Amino acid sequence: MSKTNNAANALLKYESGQQFVPAQAMTDSGDHTTYSIAAKPWSGVAGREPVIRPDGLITGGAITPSAGNNSVTVAALTAYQAGQQIAVASGTVAVTRAADTNTHKITSITIDDTGALAAVAGTDGTAFTETRDVAGGPPLIPVGSIELGQVRLSSATAAAVTAAEIYSVPGTHTELYDFPVWDENSTHGKITFATALPAIHTGNTTRRIFAEVYTPIFAPLEPTSDFVPPETTHSQSSTQVYGGSVGSSSESLGQGSFKTYLKDGVTDVAVGLKNQTLWWQFFPHRLRAPHLLVQAKLGIARMFPAGDSISASCTLSASSAAEEIKS
């Protein structure tokens, strides 16, 4: 007779607290789209959600022509730099023109790594190009600097900069902290941008991305039983057509559940966790590493029978299915 496996030695753990992880630079996966940190998963408890801060302009920073020759004025601004918000006062920035033989020159207006306004000059050329670090193209920006815009001059003769010579298209000439948008994967500690970040910094690298997160601290929730993880289920339907049928399938995410036994149904740990979105770990065997991991909101339905234990039927409402963690 074959042995029947059961979950008699299972263990359910919940997010009982959070460990703060200070702002740190995220690592580029190599495609300039996905960035991650080692600390994971990320808590979603109110007030302790992940804070993602790409280097970039938040508000202000408009570039306009100055009254004098070869200069522009930058409006006061706020920006995220190295994971912190900084404020920069308005100021005038001088730009250089090309030599007589090569008339075209692009200068990037930036915030340098000290938080000061600065100009970074490109190489003189005979025509403009969008390619970085070549003649007539925009310069590579030092790592830690933020590009606010570009000034494109096509004459070697000193003159006032015109509005038409100032460029500030987000993603092309200006680094906004929130462009492009990104999705967060709290389970794996990573974010994915809608489009790849341009590699416009020294070494053909992208701007820096910083993450400040909390990771969960787990504690056992006992006694519990009958754990059901949130999982994706599939259904199929078909439509009759001449000579046969055409099928289609759909999927839906089911609600997880478990049962817990209470002391009085009022002061118990599970009661205090209701309506909170927390991380949950379920170990089929409490002495082994493999487990299921899911972030879900806890709902409870308490029962107070006269001749049996006080208990609660609990639900786990998740935005994605539980994940298998094998080690």
N, C-alpha and C positions, 0 to 999 in steps of 0.2 A: 504494500500500500504506500503510495507516495505521500510525502509530508505536505500538510496544508500550511501555507504561510499566513500569518495574521499580524496585526499591529498592536499586540498586547504590550509591547515595550516602546510604543511610540511616545513622542514628546512634542508638545506644541509650545512655541515661545512667541512672545510679543515684544514690541518695541517699548521698553520701559523707561528709556531715557535717550539722550543724544550726546555725542562727543563732537565738540567744535573742531573744525579743520580750518585754520586761517587761510586767507587768500593765497593761492599758489598758481603758477603758470601751468596751463594745460599743454599737453603734448600733441603735436600734429601727427595724425596717422600716416601722413605722406601724400594725401590727396588734397590737402588744404581745405577740406570740408568737415572732417570728423576730428574732434579734439577730446582728450580724456585726461583724467587724473587717476592715481592708484586708489584713492579713498572711495569706497563704495560699499553698499548702496547709499543713496542720499535720502535723508529724512524729508518728509513732507508735512511734518507737524506745523501748525500755524505759528508763524514767527520764526521758524527754523527751516524754511524752504531754501533750496540752493539759490545762491546769488551769482550770476554769470556776468562778468564785466570785461568785454573786449576793450582794448585800447581804442579810444575814439571820441569824437566830439559829441557832447550831449545837447548843449544849447549855445546860441550865439555864434561868434566866430565869422560873421560875414566879412568878406574882403571887398573893399571899395578903393577907387583911385584916391591918391593923396594929392594935395595942391602942388607939391613940388615935383621935380623930375625923378623918374626911376624909383618910385616908391609907392607902396599901398598902405592902407589903414585896415587893421584887423579889429573888429568889434570885440568887446569883452565876451568871455566865453566860459563855459564849464566843460570838463572832459573827464573821462575815466582814463587813468594812467597807472600801470602797475597795480591794478585792482583797487585804487583809491580815487575818490572824486577830487578834482583840483579846480581852482578858479584862476583864470588868467585875465589880467586887466587889458583894456584896449591899448593898442600901440601902433606905431608906424614901423614898417619893415622895408629896408632898401633892397632893390633887386639890381642885378647887373645885366648889361647888354652884351651882345656878341661883338667880336672884332669885325673890322671892315669886310674881310673876305668871306667870313661865315656869319651871315646876318641873323640867323634864327637861334633863339635861346629860350629854353623853358626853365623857370625857377619855381620850385615848390615852396610854398609857405607852410611852415610846420610849427608844432610845439616840440621843442627838444626834450631830452630825457631829464632836464632839470625843471621842466614846466615853463620855460621861457619861449617867446616867439622867436623864430629863426627862419632864415632863407637858406635853401639848399639848391645850388645852381647845377643845371645840367650842362652837357657838352655842346659847344657851338656847332651849328650845322647849316647847310644851305636850304633846308626845308624841315618842316615839323614832321615828327613821327610819333606814334603811340608807344613804340618799343622803348623800354627803360634802359638807361645806361649806355645809349649809343648817341652819335652825333645828331643833334636836333630833337632828341627825345627827352622825356622827363628823367630826373635823376633817381637812383635808388635812395630810399629814405633810411637814415640810420636806425638800427634796432632800438626800440624804446621811444622813438619820435612818432608823432601823429601828423599826417598830412591834412591840412585844412583846405588847400586849393592850389591852383597853379597860375602863374603869370607867363603868358606866351608873347614874347616880343620878336618882331621880324625886322627891326631896324637897329643899326648900330648907333644912330644919332640920339643923343639924350633928349628925352621928352617926357611929358606927363603920361602915365599909364592910363589907358582908356578902359571903360567897363567891358568893352568887347574883347579885351586882351586878358580878362580874368575868367578862369574856368573853375567850376565848383560842383560838378555832377557827382552825387553820392556813388561810391563804389568805383569811380574812375579817377576823380581828382580829389575827392574828399572822403576821409575815413570817419563815418558815423559809427558810434558804438553799437547801434541797434540795426545796422544794415550790413549784410542781408540778415533776415530773421533766422532763428535756429529752433530746433526741437531738442528737448532734453530727455535722455534715457537714464533715469535715476537708478535703475537696477545695475547697469554696467558703468556708471560714472562717466558718461560722455555726452557730448552735444554734437548735433549735425546741422550745418548751415544749409540753407536752401540752395545756395550756389557757392562754388569754391571762392575762398578769399584770394585776392590778387597778391602775388608774391612780389611786392614792390619795395621790400626792405633789403638792406645789405645782406649779401649771401643768397639773394633770391628767396627770402623767407617772407612769411606773412606777418601781420601785426600780432602782438601777444594777446592771448585770451587768459583771463584769470577766473578762478572759481573759488568761492567761499561757501562751504557746505557744513552740514551736520551729518554724521553717520550714526545709525541706531545702535543702542546698547540693548541686548536681548535678555529677557528673564523668562523662566518657565511659567506657564499658566496651567495650574492643576487644581482639582482633577478635571480632565476633559475627556471626551470620547467622540467617535463618529465624525472625524474630520473629513470634509469634502472640499477639495481645492477649486477655486474658480478656474474653469477650463472652457476651451472653445469646442463647441459642438457643431456638427454639420447636418444639413437637411437637404433633401433632393426632391424636386418636382419635375413633372414632365407634361408636355402638351402633345396631344394627338395630332399628327399630320398625315397627309396621304401616304400610305405605304409604310407607316411606322410612327415614331414619336421623337420629339426633341426634348432632351433633358437639360435641367439647370440645377445648380447647387448654390446654397447660401450658408453662411456661418454666423453663429451668435456666441456671445460670451456668457456662460452661466455663472450664477452667484454661488460663492462658496459657503460652507456652513460647518458648524461643530456644536457640540453640546458641552456645557460646563455646569458643575454642581456648586451651589452657593451656600454660604453660612447663614446669612439672613436676607439676602437679596437686596440689601441697601448699602452696606459698607464694603462689599466685596470688590476686589480689583477689577473684575470684568465689568461691573456696573459703572465704575469710574472711567472706563475706556470707551463707553458707548458713544457713537456718533463721531469718533475720531478716526482719521486716516493714518494708519500705522503700518509698519512692516511686520510680517508674520513669517515664522519659520516652522515647518513641520518636518520632524525627523521620524521616518517609519520605524527606526530603531534608535533609541536614545544614546546608544554607545557607539554609533557609527556616523561617519561624516555626511553621507548623501542626504539631501533634504530638499524640500520645496520652499521657494521663497516668493512672497507676493506682498504687494502694497495694497491695502484695502481698507474701506471704512467699515467699522464694526456696528452692527445692529443687534439688539437683544430683545427677546420676548421671554419674560420671566413667568415661571409657574410656581405657585405656592400650594401644593396639595396637602390635604389634611393628614394623610397616612404615608407619605413618601418624602423623599429629599426635595428641598427647594432647588430648582435648576433653571437654566436659561437656554433656549434654543437661539443660537447666534448665527448671524449672516455676515458674510464678507463680500462687500461690493467693490470690485476692482475695475480698473480701466484696461487691464491686460491680464492674460492668463498667468497662473503660477508657473514659475520657471524651475526646471530641474537643475540643482547644483550638485555635481557628482563628487566633489572633494572639497 
